[in-house]
Amino acid sequence: MDLSRLAGNAPLKRQLELETARRGLSHAYILSGQRGSGRHTLARLLCAALVCTGAGERPCRNCTPCRKVRQGIHPDVRWVGDDGKDITVGQVRALRSDAYIRPNEAQRKVYVIENAQTMNASAQNAMLKLLEEGPAYAAFLLLTDNAAALLPTVRSRCEVLALSPVTQEQALSWLREAYPDRPAAQLQALAGRCEGLLGRAVAELEGVQAEDEAVTDTALALLERFAQRDERGLLELCVGLEKWDRDKLCALLEESVQLLRCALCCAVGRTDETDARRQAAARQAAGARSARELTAAVDKLERLRTACGFHVGAGHLAGWMAAALFS
């Protein structure tokens, strides 16, 4: 199987190559990894491989089905739950009804379930029945940043593909190949800052949208209040986050963790950060807080980021964020 477009993840690639050589692709996979780890890249490769009609190694990238998957227009590849909302039992039942309609043009029909961890127990049990009793031509890819949030019975019916962050060298090599016209210093800084999650680097290179700017501005404000030990300001800021959805809060936690880690680098006199605002905020935090306090804050926010994958309300997450940064 051709997985060359997926950076790093050598153990996962070997796993897939051995399995496909022995018995072909499975009917169900769980693609587990942090945002930006390559879940969508791997999902598109698997979708293409499942419907590919080319000769030799799959996906061939050149046949009509492969091109349609790449363009997002293949009629037998359907994405579910990509609206950012929790996946309901009604959606899974509708998916099950659709699965029993034979494919339009391919031999397989592929369903990609985004944010699979947002399915509640009823939705997961409905999904389990489909995994056990669905038609032989149907294949399912469950994307999640927290495979532990899925029921053990669901996990046992799927092959688990755990994606890992790439090394800084792998990130830099991939970025140089994908963006040959970008300044070398910019790519070097991104390779260090993305923490092995290429999706983060791509999002920054492709242009910051208004929502991303809001996340960055809020993370900088949180770090400033944290550095100043401003309990009231921190609480007021977090109260305003109650209307944010979990995906946006997760992005905020990721950005805040990156800033805190940058502050730790500043504390020892070394940083690859090139953005002036991020660098100034990190230096301020490094001068105001000890390395132990910065490390503790990173650990707490990482735990909260994991909690985003469970059925936790935004208000609770925002409150815990304030408590984590001030305690």
C-alpha positions as CSV (number, residue, x, y, z in Angstrom):
1,M,0.0,0.0,0.0
2,D,1.3,3.4,-1.0
3,L,1.4,5.6,2.2
4,S,4.3,7.9,1.1
5,R,2.1,11.0,1.4
6,L,1.8,10.4,5.1
7,A,4.8,11.9,6.9
8,G,6.6,9.8,9.6
9,N,4.6,7.1,11.4
10,A,6.8,4.2,10.2
11,P,5.3,1.6,12.6
12,L,1.8,2.4,11.5
13,K,2.9,2.1,7.8
14,R,4.5,-1.2,8.5
15,Q,1.4,-2.4,10.2
16,L,-0.8,-1.5,7.3
17,E,1.5,-2.9,4.7
18,L,1.8,-6.2,6.5
19,E,-2.0,-6.5,7.0
20,T,-2.9,-5.5,3.5
21,A,-0.3,-7.9,2.0
22,R,-1.7,-10.8,4.1
23,R,-5.5,-10.2,3.8
24,G,-6.3,-6.9,2.2
25,L,-7.9,-3.8,3.8
26,S,-10.2,-4.2,6.8
27,H,-13.8,-3.1,6.8
28,A,-13.3,-0.9,9.9
29,Y,-10.5,1.3,11.2
30,I,-10.1,3.7,14.1
31,L,-7.7,6.5,13.2
32,S,-6.5,7.9,16.5
33,G,-4.3,11.0,17.0
34,Q,-4.2,14.6,18.0
35,R,-5.5,17.4,15.7
36,G,-2.9,17.9,13.0
37,S,-1.4,14.5,13.3
38,G,-2.4,13.3,9.8
39,R,-5.8,11.6,10.5
40,H,-7.4,13.2,7.5
41,T,-4.4,12.5,5.3
42,L,-4.5,8.8,6.2
43,A,-8.3,8.7,5.9
44,R,-8.1,10.0,2.3
45,L,-5.4,7.5,1.5
46,L,-7.5,4.6,2.9
47,C,-10.6,5.9,1.1
48,A,-8.7,6.0,-2.2
49,A,-7.2,2.6,-1.6
50,L,-10.7,1.1,-0.9
51,V,-12.2,2.4,-4.2
52,C,-9.1,2.4,-6.4
53,T,-9.3,0.6,-9.7
54,G,-5.7,1.1,-10.8
55,A,-3.2,-1.7,-11.3
56,G,-0.4,-2.4,-8.9
57,E,0.0,-0.7,-5.5
58,R,-3.1,1.1,-4.1
59,P,-4.0,3.9,-4.0
60,C,-2.6,4.4,-7.5
61,R,-3.5,8.2,-7.4
62,N,-4.2,8.2,-11.2
63,C,-7.4,6.3,-11.7
64,T,-10.7,8.2,-11.8
65,P,-11.9,7.0,-8.3
66,C,-8.5,8.1,-6.8
67,R,-8.9,11.5,-8.4
68,K,-12.5,11.8,-7.2
69,V,-11.5,11.0,-3.6
70,R,-8.7,13.6,-3.8
71,Q,-11.2,16.2,-5.1
72,G,-13.8,15.2,-2.5
73,I,-16.5,14.2,-5.0
74,H,-16.6,10.4,-5.0
75,P,-20.3,9.4,-4.6
76,D,-19.4,6.3,-2.6
77,V,-17.2,8.1,0.0
78,R,-19.3,9.9,2.6
79,W,-18.0,12.1,5.6
80,V,-20.2,12.1,8.7
81,G,-19.9,14.5,11.7
82,D,-17.7,17.1,10.0
83,D,-20.0,19.9,11.2
84,G,-18.3,20.1,14.6
85,K,-21.5,18.8,16.5
86,D,-21.9,15.7,18.5
87,I,-22.9,12.6,16.5
88,T,-26.3,11.5,17.4
89,V,-27.9,8.0,17.4
90,G,-30.3,9.4,14.7
91,Q,-27.3,10.1,12.4
92,V,-25.9,6.6,13.0
93,R,-29.2,5.0,12.1
94,A,-29.5,7.1,9.0
95,L,-26.0,6.0,8.1
96,R,-27.0,2.4,8.6
97,S,-30.0,2.8,6.3
98,D,-27.7,4.4,3.7
99,A,-25.1,1.6,4.0
100,Y,-27.6,-1.0,2.8
101,I,-28.0,0.9,-0.5
102,R,-25.5,-0.6,-2.9
103,P,-22.5,1.6,-4.1
104,N,-23.0,3.9,-7.0
105,E,-19.9,3.1,-9.0
106,A,-17.3,1.5,-6.7
107,Q,-17.1,-2.0,-5.3
108,R,-16.9,-0.5,-1.8
109,K,-18.8,2.2,0.0
110,V,-16.8,4.1,2.6
111,Y,-18.0,6.1,5.6
112,V,-15.6,8.5,7.4
113,I,-17.0,9.3,10.9
114,E,-15.3,12.5,12.2
115,N,-15.0,13.2,15.9
116,A,-16.2,9.6,16.6
117,Q,-15.5,10.2,20.4
118,T,-18.6,12.5,20.4
119,M,-21.0,9.6,19.9
120,N,-22.8,8.8,23.2
121,A,-23.5,5.2,24.3
122,S,-26.7,4.8,22.3
123,A,-25.0,6.1,19.1
124,Q,-22.0,3.8,19.7
125,N,-24.2,0.8,20.2
126,A,-26.0,1.6,17.0
127,M,-22.5,1.9,15.3
128,L,-21.5,-1.4,16.9
129,K,-24.4,-3.2,15.3
130,L,-23.5,-1.8,11.9
131,L,-19.9,-2.8,12.3
132,E,-21.0,-6.4,13.2
133,E,-23.9,-6.8,10.7
134,G,-23.3,-4.3,8.0
135,P,-23.1,-5.3,4.3
136,A,-19.8,-6.8,3.1
137,Y,-19.1,-3.9,0.8
138,A,-19.3,-1.2,3.5
139,A,-16.2,0.2,5.2
140,F,-15.9,2.5,8.1
141,L,-13.2,4.9,9.2
142,L,-13.7,6.3,12.7
143,L,-11.5,9.4,13.3
144,T,-10.9,10.5,16.9
145,D,-8.4,12.3,19.1
146,N,-9.3,10.0,22.0
147,A,-9.8,6.3,21.2
148,A,-10.4,5.6,24.9
149,A,-13.7,7.5,24.7
150,L,-15.1,4.7,22.4
151,L,-16.7,1.7,23.9
152,P,-14.4,-1.4,24.2
153,T,-16.9,-3.3,22.1
154,V,-16.5,-0.8,19.3
155,R,-12.7,-0.8,19.5
156,S,-12.7,-4.6,19.4
157,R,-14.5,-4.6,16.0
158,C,-11.9,-2.2,14.4
159,E,-8.3,-2.1,13.5
160,V,-6.7,0.7,15.6
161,L,-4.3,3.0,13.7
162,A,-2.6,5.3,16.2
163,L,-0.9,8.3,14.6
164,S,2.1,9.9,16.2
165,P,3.8,13.3,15.9
166,V,6.7,13.4,13.5
167,T,10.2,14.4,14.4
168,Q,11.3,18.0,13.9
169,E,13.6,16.8,11.1
170,Q,10.7,15.0,9.4
171,A,8.5,18.0,9.8
172,L,11.1,20.3,8.2
173,S,11.7,17.9,5.3
174,W,8.0,17.6,4.6
175,L,7.4,21.4,4.8
176,R,10.4,22.1,2.5
177,E,8.9,19.7,-0.1
178,A,5.4,20.9,0.2
179,Y,6.2,24.7,0.3
180,P,9.5,25.1,-1.7
181,D,8.8,28.8,-2.2
182,R,8.6,29.7,1.5
183,P,11.6,31.2,3.4
184,A,13.8,28.7,5.0
185,A,13.7,30.5,8.3
186,Q,9.9,30.4,8.4
187,L,9.8,26.7,7.7
188,Q,12.4,26.0,10.3
189,A,10.4,28.0,12.9
190,L,7.2,26.2,12.0
191,A,8.9,22.8,12.2
192,G,9.9,23.5,15.8
193,R,6.7,25.2,16.8
194,C,4.2,22.6,15.4
195,E,5.4,19.9,17.9
196,G,5.4,17.3,15.2
197,L,1.8,18.0,14.2
198,L,2.0,19.0,10.6
199,G,-1.6,20.1,10.4
200,R,-0.8,23.0,12.7
201,A,2.0,24.1,10.4
202,V,-0.1,23.8,7.3
203,A,-3.0,25.8,8.9
204,E,-0.5,28.6,9.7
205,L,1.1,28.6,6.2
206,E,-2.3,28.5,4.4
207,G,-3.4,31.7,6.1
208,V,-4.9,32.6,9.5
209,Q,-8.7,32.9,9.5
210,A,-10.7,35.1,11.8
211,E,-11.5,32.3,14.1
212,D,-7.8,31.3,14.3
213,E,-6.9,34.9,15.1
214,A,-9.5,34.9,18.0
215,V,-7.8,31.7,19.3
216,T,-4.4,33.2,19.1
217,D,-5.5,36.5,20.7
218,T,-7.2,34.7,23.5
219,A,-4.2,32.4,24.2
220,L,-2.0,35.5,24.4
221,A,-4.4,37.2,26.8
222,L,-4.5,34.1,29.0
223,L,-0.7,33.9,29.1
224,E,-0.5,37.6,30.0
225,R,-2.9,37.2,32.9
226,F,-1.2,34.0,34.0
227,A,2.2,35.8,34.1
228,Q,0.7,38.8,36.0
229,R,-1.1,36.4,38.5
230,D,-4.3,38.3,37.6
231,E,-6.9,36.0,39.1
232,R,-9.9,38.3,38.4
233,G,-8.8,39.0,34.8
234,L,-8.2,35.3,34.2
235,L,-11.6,34.4,35.5
236,E,-13.4,37.1,33.5
237,L,-11.6,35.9,30.3
238,C,-12.5,32.3,30.9
239,V,-16.2,33.1,31.7
240,G,-16.4,34.5,28.1
241,L,-15.3,31.2,26.7
242,E,-18.5,29.4,27.7
243,K,-20.1,30.0,24.3
244,W,-17.1,28.5,22.5
245,D,-17.6,25.0,21.1
246,R,-15.3,22.1,22.1
247,D,-13.2,22.2,18.9
248,K,-12.4,25.9,19.4
249,L,-11.6,25.4,23.1
250,C,-9.3,22.5,22.1
251,A,-7.5,24.8,19.6
252,L,-7.2,27.4,22.4
253,L,-5.7,24.8,24.8
254,E,-3.2,23.7,22.1
255,E,-2.1,27.2,21.4
256,S,-1.8,28.0,25.1
257,V,0.3,24.9,25.6
258,Q,2.6,25.9,22.7
259,L,3.0,29.4,24.3
260,L,3.9,28.0,27.7
261,R,6.4,25.6,26.1
262,C,7.9,28.6,24.3
263,A,8.1,30.4,27.7
264,L,10.0,27.4,29.1
265,C,12.5,27.6,26.2
266,C,12.9,31.4,26.9
267,A,13.6,30.6,30.5
268,V,16.7,28.6,29.5
269,G,17.7,31.3,26.9
270,R,16.7,29.4,23.8
271,T,13.7,29.8,21.4
272,D,13.0,29.3,17.7
273,E,9.9,31.5,17.9
274,T,9.9,34.1,15.1
275,D,6.5,35.7,15.7
276,A,7.0,38.9,17.7
277,R,3.8,38.7,19.7
278,R,4.3,35.1,20.7
279,Q,7.9,35.7,21.6
280,A,7.1,38.8,23.7
281,A,4.3,37.0,25.6
282,A,6.6,34.0,26.2
283,R,9.4,36.1,27.5
284,Q,7.1,37.9,29.9
285,A,5.8,34.6,31.3
286,A,9.3,33.2,31.6
287,G,10.4,36.3,33.6
288,A,7.3,36.2,35.9
289,R,6.9,32.5,36.5
290,S,9.3,29.7,37.5
291,A,10.0,26.7,35.3
292,R,8.2,24.5,37.7
293,E,5.0,26.7,37.5
294,L,5.2,26.8,33.7
295,T,5.7,23.0,33.5
296,A,2.7,22.4,35.9
297,A,0.5,24.7,33.7
298,V,1.5,22.7,30.6
299,D,0.6,19.5,32.3
300,K,-2.8,20.8,33.5
301,L,-3.8,22.2,30.1
302,E,-2.8,19.0,28.4
303,R,-5.2,17.1,30.6
304,L,-7.9,19.6,29.8
305,R,-7.2,19.1,26.1
306,T,-7.8,15.4,26.5
307,A,-11.0,16.2,28.3
308,C,-12.3,17.9,25.2
309,G,-12.7,14.5,23.7
310,F,-15.3,13.5,26.2
311,H,-18.8,14.8,26.7
312,V,-17.8,17.8,28.8
313,G,-19.6,21.1,28.5
314,A,-17.7,24.2,27.4
315,G,-18.6,26.0,30.6
316,H,-17.0,23.3,32.7
317,L,-13.9,23.3,30.6
318,A,-13.6,27.1,30.8
319,G,-14.0,27.0,34.5
320,W,-11.4,24.3,34.9
321,M,-9.0,26.3,32.7
322,A,-9.2,29.3,35.0
323,A,-8.6,27.1,38.0
324,A,-5.7,25.3,36.3
325,L,-3.9,28.5,35.4
326,F,-4.3,30.2,38.7
327,S,-3.7,27.3,41.1
